[in-house]
Amino acid sequence: MSNENTQADENRAALAAKTEAWVKGWHSSPEAPFSLDQIADLYVKDHRLFSYDFGRPHSGVEGWDKAAPYYEGFMAIPKRWALTSGGDLRVNLQGDIAWTTLSLSGEGETQDGAPIDLPEARVTLIFERQEDGDWLIVHEHGSAAIPFPDTATTSRLLGEAA
């Protein structure tokens, strides 16, 4: 295996690990409340960060200085919250830019005990390789699946047997 292939494999493994750490980092419970420290080392800490998350604002959040307090405030809403990876992580590498995609689900409860259910969601994380070789998130986009089309229609649209 060439040195170039070895380096690409190492980068893909690092990006997969960082993405899995991102999923794990968005957990909170009364026994282990969310802390920004769970995710902070995954992100650039400047104006380049841009985040479209599951919640509002619709226009996204730009810059670490705005994202950090937003993340802390957002994670103070649930009493308990956990994300689960769908097991379909993809890592794409193009020079000093990489992106990972995966499906996931989320579940938890609000402070007053109401259930929070996110049965079908997806995330794209865009990473930039830093001067020291580390990969940091510069853009994240999370979205939830709309309730249509149904499974049978989706299969038909993809040309799959029902």
Disulfide bonds with the S-S distance in Angstrom:
none
